[in-house]
Amino acid sequence: GAIFGLYAFFVVLLIAKVFPKKTGKAPLVASVIFIAINLITGFTLSGIDNAAHMGGLVAGITIGLGYYLAVYHRLEDEQTPDEVDKQSLSELT
């Protein structure tokens, strides 16, 4: 469930285009494929608790949306994700 939550969180941020454009679509596609394969496996094999997987997905989506709205959405009018990334890097140096 926890791993599904992390993947769902990551997928929400990828869909919201929080990461720089150079990230591409590969992480999104790989994450969705991982989630799909594991859900299908959970539904077809016995002994796998899909309730935990679904709970992790719901929690990850909820937290991901909350994080996006709290942090990145308010920066959207001011800066693009690439500019935020450059600004973050310049603040570290």
N, C-alpha and C positions, 0 to 999 in steps of 0.2 A: 504493500500500500504506500509506503513512504517513497519508494523509488518512482511509482506512478505519479505521486504528488509532485516530485521534482521534475519529472518529464512534462507534466501538465503545465506547471509554472513556466518552464522553459518554452513550451509551445505557445502559450499566451503571449509571452514577450516577443517571440519570433513573429507571430501574426501581427502584433501591434507595431512591428518594425522599430523596436527599441534599439536593436543592434545596428552598427554601421552597415551600409549597403554592401560593402565588400564581403560580408559574411555569406551572402548568397542564400539559396534555398535548400542546399544540401542538409543542413542541420534540422530544418523543419521536416523534410521528407523522411530523414532517418528516424526522427523522434516519432512521427506518426506511424511509420512502419513498425517500430519497436512496440508501441502501444497496441497496435492492431494484432500483431502476431501473438503477443502475450494474452490479450483478451480472448482471441480465438482458442489458444491453447487452454486457457482456463475454463472455457465453456465446453471443450471437447474431452478433456481429461478429468478424471475424478481426483479428489484430494487437493484441489487448488481452490482457495477461497477468493472467488471473484468479488465478494462483498468488500473485502479489503482493497482490492484493486480499484473498484468503482469509487469507494470512499476516498482513496488517495487522489483519483482523478478530479473528483468534485472539490476536494480541499485545495488541490494545486491550482485549479482554474479560479476558484474564489480568491485565493491569496494572490495569484498572479494578476488578476484584474484589479484587486485592491492596491497592490504595489504599483501597477501602471498608473492608476488614477491618482494615487498619492504622490508619486515621484515624477514620472515622465510626462503625464498629461499636462501638468501645469507648466512644464518647460516647452511644450509643443509650439506655442505661439512665439516664444522667444528664440529657440534654437532647434536645429535639427539634431538627430542622434549623433551624426558625424561631428557636429560642432561641440556637443556635450562631451563626446569622447576626447576630442582634441583639448578642450578646456580641462577635463579631468587629468589628462596626461601632463599638461603644462603646470597644473597645480602641484603635481607630485615632484616636479624637478625644480 
